[in-house]
Amino acid sequence: MLTLGTQLAQAQEQTAAPDPGPDGAALSTAPAQLSREQIQEMIRLSAEKDLENDKKQRDYTYVERVVEHKLNGKGEVTSTETRTYEVMQIYNEQVRRLTAKDDKPLSTKDAAKEEEKIQKVIDKRKNESDSQREKRLKEEEKDREETRQFVKEIADAYNFTLVGIETLDGRETYAIDGEPREGFEPKRKEAKILPKFRFRVWIDRGETQWVKLDAQCIDTVSFGLFIARIHKGSRILIDTTRVNDEVWLPQHVALHVDVRVALLKNFNVEQEVTYKDYKKFHAASRITGMEEVK
């Protein structure tokens, strides 16, 4: 008896190659030979691999640039702020250090505050006892397992439609639409938000790895009783890139959020985050102070 994974691989081989599109991308709208169960299995596999990517990302240093636009009720930009961070590894912990505001280096005072913040992390980890470290690692593993259980529900929460085959950056991907499935019963309370989103995901055919995601909020999402609400129409677009031929990491994130916090007025925000200069962090390196971080 063939497993779903084997059936999926065979179906991928049988799928016809796409025709080039007018913009250079290739898109074939002819339905591929994938069953509902095979698409679900593909979603599950890509979700599991994304967790592995998240874990591997902690082995890298990189630069993160955030551009945030605040909008008024007419959708007009009222203010823009840009922040650039250096993301580094300190004792197996990812730490963000602000290096620039509005594309200008920090003032001497602000730079000193960032140095102090990093030094506190170094001192804390250096003086961590074996029992404290064990407790911290157990909590981190617990968080990862909770995330793992959450993503498992994604495949059950939606009805999937294979839109076609599209070429992104020279790689063939399945373009798949996900619409909330009527009657979905979440096993975890966190999964209650899933029916409030629809999305299109692009999954690499060769690696069963999602490489692009376009998700839209279709109903109000509440966090806590009166803490925050994300309104219908909020949207997130994520593009990833293959790094070192071993992992897929974020390249660009575009976010449009209409949110109300507590009893305050609504905040309409557009945010773009770019990631670059990924470099593998060598675990053999020892960090004993800010001089070695530099």
Backbone hydrogen bonds, N-H to C=O, Kabsch-Sander energy under -0.5 kcal/mol:
donor,donor_aa,acceptor,acceptor_aa,energy
7,Q,3,T,-2.5
8,L,4,L,-2.7
9,A,5,G,-2.0
10,Q,6,T,-2.3
11,A,7,Q,-2.5
12,Q,8,L,-2.1
13,E,9,A,-1.7
14,Q,10,Q,-1.5
15,T,11,A,-1.1
21,G,25,A,-3.1
24,G,21,G,-1.4
27,L,19,D,-1.4
27,L,25,A,-0.5
28,S,165,I,-2.1
29,T,27,L,-0.6
34,L,32,A,-1.9
39,I,35,S,-2.3
40,Q,36,R,-2.3
41,E,37,E,-2.3
42,M,38,Q,-2.1
43,I,39,I,-2.4
44,R,40,Q,-2.5
45,L,41,E,-2.6
46,S,42,M,-2.4
47,A,43,I,-2.1
48,E,44,R,-2.3
49,K,45,L,-2.4
50,D,46,S,-1.7
51,L,47,A,-1.4
52,E,48,E,-1.5
53,N,49,K,-2.4
54,D,50,D,-2.3
55,K,51,L,-1.8
56,K,52,E,-2.5
57,Q,53,N,-2.2
58,R,54,D,-0.6
58,R,55,K,-0.8
59,D,56,K,-2.3
60,Y,57,Q,-1.8
61,T,279,K,-2.8
62,Y,87,V,-1.7
63,V,276,K,-2.8
64,E,85,Y,-2.4
65,R,274,T,-2.5
66,V,83,R,-3.4
67,V,65,R,-0.5
67,V,272,E,-2.9
68,E,66,V,-0.5
68,E,81,E,-3.1
69,H,270,E,-3.6
70,K,79,S,-2.6
71,L,268,N,-3.0
72,N,76,E,-2.3
75,G,72,N,-2.0
78,T,70,K,-3.6
79,S,70,K,-1.2
81,E,68,E,-2.4
83,R,66,V,-2.6
84,T,100,A,-2.3
85,Y,64,E,-3.3
86,E,97,R,-2.8
87,V,62,Y,-3.0
87,V,85,Y,-0.6
88,M,86,E,-0.6
88,M,95,V,-2.8
90,I,93,E,-2.7
93,E,90,I,-0.9
95,V,88,M,-2.6
97,R,86,E,-2.6
98,L,96,R,-0.5
99,T,84,T,-3.1
100,A,84,T,-1.4
101,K,104,K,-2.4
102,D,82,T,-3.9
104,K,101,K,-1.6
106,L,99,T,-1.1
111,A,107,S,-2.8
112,A,108,T,-1.8
113,K,109,K,-1.6
114,E,110,D,-1.9
115,E,111,A,-2.2
116,E,112,A,-2.3
117,K,113,K,-2.2
118,I,114,E,-2.2
119,Q,115,E,-2.4
120,K,116,E,-1.9
121,V,117,K,-1.4
122,I,118,I,-2.2
123,D,119,Q,-2.8
124,K,120,K,-2.3
125,R,121,V,-2.3
126,K,122,I,-2.5
127,N,123,D,-1.8
128,E,125,R,-1.0
133,R,129,S,-2.5
134,E,130,D,-2.5
135,K,131,S,-2.3
136,R,132,Q,-2.4
137,L,133,R,-2.7
138,K,134,E,-2.0
139,E,135,K,-2.0
140,E,136,R,-2.3
141,E,137,L,-2.3
142,K,138,K,-2.2
143,D,139,E,-2.2
144,R,140,E,-2.2
145,E,141,E,-2.3
146,E,142,K,-2.2
147,T,143,D,-2.1
148,R,144,R,-2.4
149,Q,145,E,-2.3
150,F,146,E,-1.8
151,V,147,T,-2.4
152,K,148,R,-1.2
153,E,149,Q,-0.6
153,E,150,F,-1.4
154,I,151,V,-1.1
155,A,151,V,-0.5
156,D,153,E,-0.7
157,A,153,E,-1.2
157,A,154,I,-0.6
158,Y,154,I,-0.6
159,N,179,E,-3.2
160,F,158,Y,-0.5
161,T,177,D,-2.3
163,V,161,T,-0.9
163,V,175,A,-2.4
164,G,175,A,-1.2
165,I,28,S,-1.6
166,E,173,T,-2.4
167,T,26,A,-1.7
168,L,166,E,-0.6
168,L,171,R,-2.7
171,R,168,L,-1.9
173,T,166,E,-2.5
174,Y,203,I,-2.9
175,A,164,G,-2.6
175,A,173,T,-0.5
176,I,174,Y,-0.7
176,I,201,V,-2.9
177,D,161,T,-2.8
178,G,199,F,-3.3
179,E,159,N,-2.4
181,R,157,A,-2.9
182,E,180,P,-0.5
184,F,181,R,-1.7
191,A,188,R,-1.0
192,K,189,K,-1.5
193,I,190,E,-1.1
194,L,191,A,-1.3
196,K,193,I,-1.9
197,F,194,L,-1.8
198,R,216,Q,-2.1
199,F,178,G,-1.9
200,R,214,D,-2.1
201,V,176,I,-2.8
202,W,212,K,-2.5
203,I,174,Y,-2.4
203,I,201,V,-0.5
204,D,202,W,-0.5
204,D,209,Q,-3.2
205,R,172,E,-2.6
208,T,204,D,-1.7
209,Q,204,D,-0.6
211,V,202,W,-3.1
212,K,202,W,-1.2
213,L,238,I,-2.3
214,D,200,R,-2.5
215,A,236,I,-2.7
216,Q,198,R,-3.0
217,C,234,S,-3.2
218,I,196,K,-2.7
219,D,196,K,-0.9
221,V,230,I,-2.9
222,S,220,T,-0.5
223,F,228,A,-2.8
224,G,222,S,-0.5
227,I,223,F,-0.7
228,A,223,F,-1.5
229,R,260,R,-2.2
230,I,221,V,-3.0
231,H,229,R,-0.5
231,H,258,D,-3.3
233,G,217,C,-2.8
234,S,231,H,-1.7
235,R,256,H,-2.8
236,I,215,A,-2.5
237,L,254,A,-2.8
238,I,213,L,-2.8
239,D,252,H,-3.0
240,T,211,V,-2.3
241,T,249,L,-2.6
243,V,247,V,-3.3
246,E,243,V,-2.2
247,V,243,V,-1.5
249,L,241,T,-2.7
249,L,247,V,-0.5
251,Q,239,D,-3.1
252,H,239,D,-1.9
253,V,273,V,-2.6
254,A,237,L,-2.8
255,L,271,Q,-3.2
256,H,235,R,-3.1
257,V,269,V,-2.9
259,V,257,V,-0.6
259,V,267,F,-2.7
260,R,229,R,-2.5
261,V,265,K,-0.6
262,A,227,I,-3.1
262,A,260,R,-0.5
264,L,261,V,-2.4
267,F,259,V,-3.7
268,N,71,L,-0.6
268,N,266,N,-0.5
269,V,257,V,-2.9
269,V,267,F,-0.7
270,E,69,H,-2.8
271,Q,255,L,-3.1
272,E,67,V,-2.7
273,V,253,V,-2.9
274,T,65,R,-2.3
275,Y,251,Q,-2.0
276,K,63,V,-2.0
279,K,61,T,-2.5
281,F,59,D,-4.0
283,A,281,F,-0.6
285,S,282,H,-2.0
288,T,286,R,-0.6
292,E,289,G,-0.8
293,V,289,G,-1.4
294,K,290,M,-2.3
